[in-house]
Amino acid sequence: MLALPMRATALVPVLAAVWLAASTTAAAANASDGVLRFKRNGETVAELDRAAIESACTPTRIQVDDPYYGRPKDFLACPLRSVLVLGFGESVTQMGDQNFFLRALDGYTRPAAGARLLEAGGYLAIADAERDDGSWEPIDRRQLDPGPFYMIWSRPGQNDTNRYPWPFQLASIEIAAFDSEYPHTLPRGVPSEDPAWSGFAIFRSECVACHAVNGEGGKIGPDLNVPRSIVEYRPADQIKAFVRDPQSFRYTTMPAHRHLTDGQLDAIVAYFEAMKTRKRDPGPGPVAH
């Protein structure tokens, strides 16, 4: 979830433009190596380029109902199960109970349960099958190159991005416990029956891919707790309305969350209220865009 825009000084757009240009250049450089990294608790266990993946899995052409392109789309892809077994050197059974982090070049970081990633229907796209020149059709409102790797899903209902991860520009897949990776996102000390814990569960499943709390989480959107919590400068009703339908406030790449109930939105606000007294500020990072 993105924090609502605040009035900026004339200098901010200039700084943001400079940072965005630098980050775009860096992302392009990283994308050009065409390597997918597999990690466990911060340590790289394997690095596979497209050729290594192709030789191991024999990719096939597959059509999916793509939620970002908004239409059926053809890719050259390998079964995700096979790629995970290849990268981590473990069986499907061993990985089923693990927690994964899917990291993209632009800072998007999606946690995902092993059981979800190992479901039938998951694929790793390694090429756009609708183009003969090796390029990818630009994706998303930002019109990005989705390569070098794009996680896709082929079965009915799996194009729901709230339930299934569809990271493009995928750079690494890591096995790590959520609590150890993002320990300062938990509302520790809050009673277990407090709605803040329900809000934390929603933040974990819906928001952390793009946003951080206390510097831990995705880097596409702003941190929602430091230096000031979103509830310290935005009214609760406005936060809930923005989360449910951000496009009604501004044109943004943030998705709508119309599936969240009023009670769930209340719980998210309760989580932010709890975290505003549990700050750990690691200092400023790159300007969010």
C-alpha positions, 0 to 999 in steps of 0.5 A, a space after each residue: 500500500 502506498 502512503 498518500 502524496 504530500 506536498 513537495 518542494 520544488 527540489 524534490 522532483 529534481 532529486 527524484 528524477 536524478 535518483 530514478 535515472 540512476 536506479 533505472 541505469 543500475 536496474 538495466 545493468 543488473 537485468 543484462 546479466 540475465 542471472 537468477 540467484 537462489 539464496 538461503 538466509 542471505 547466502 547465495 546457493 546457486 546462480 543460473 542464467 537462461 541457458 542453464 535453466 533452458 538446458 535443465 527444463 526444456 521450456 515450452 510455449 504457454 499462454 496465460 491470462 496475464 493480469 498486467 497485460 490484461 489479456 492472454 499472453 504467450 511466453 516461453 517458460 519452464 515449470 516453476 517447480 523444476 526451477 526451484 528444485 534446480 536452484 535449491 537442490 532440494 525436493 518439492 517435499 523439503 521446500 513445501 514448508 519453507 517461506 520464500 522471498 521473491 525479489 525484483 530489480 526495482 525493489 519489489 519483494 514478495 514473500 510467498 509460502 513454499 506450498 503456494 509456489 509449488 502448486 501446479 500451474 506456476 511457471 518461470 517465463 524466460 522469453 516473450 514468445 510473441 516476439 522473434 527478436 528476443 525482446 519483451 513487450 513492455 509491461 505495467 503502467 511504467 512500461 518496463 522490460 519484464 525480463 530477464 525472468 517473469 513468474 507467471 501462472 496458467 490455471 484458472 483463478 491464478 491470475 489473482 495477484 493478491 493470492 499468487 505472486 507475479 513478479 517480473 524483472 525477477 532477480 532472486 529467490 530466497 528461502 528465509 523465515 519472515 520473522 528473521 528477515 523482517 523482525 521489526 515489522 512485528 507488533 511485539 508486545 501487543 496482546 495476541 487478541 489485539 486487531 493489530 496482529 490481524 493488521 500485521 497479517 494483512 500487511 504481510 500478505 498485501 503490502 510488504 511486497 512494495 512497502 517497508 515498516 521500520 526499513 524492512 520490506 519492499 522499496 517501491 513505495 515509501 516506508 509506512 512507519 519512519 520517520 513518521 507513521 502514516 497514521 501520524 499525518 493522514 486520517 484513518 478514513 482517508 487511509 482506508 479509502 486510499 488502500 481500497 481504491 488508490 486510483 480515485 486519489 491519483 494515477 498510480 501503479 498501486 493496485 486496488 484492494 477492494 476485496 478487503 473488508 471494512 474490518 480488515 481495513 480497520 485492522 490495518 490501521 490498528 497495526 499502523 497505530 501499534 507500530 508508531 510507538 515501535 519505531 526503528 529508523 534505519 535512516 533514509 533510503 532512495 527516494 520512493 517513486 
